[in-house]
């Protein structure tokens, strides 16, 4: 949930705004009732700057943000029933016999 402050309220509430921002909250700045800006943490700002991460970078970031090992997830148990073990569809192959021509 984001907090909202007018330009006039910023000097009086500066310490509170910084604390809220450090907690990850977005701070909306208004002037005459219209939103004119947002204060966000450096971490949120960097996420916005690096919108297009490579697949591997995304995995690494996920691993840093979430302690997957502590979740005690067993991949073998989770994916055991994912694969379809049905025989699938039957393939029909046909050989076409075309006359063989040599080029002269």
Buried (B, 14 or more C-beta within 10 A) or exposed (E): EEBEBBEEBEEEBEEEBEEBBEEEBBBBBBEEEEEEEEBBBEEBEEEEEEEEEEEEEEEEEEEEEEEEEEEEEEEEEEEEEEEEEEEEEEEEEEEEEEEEEEEE
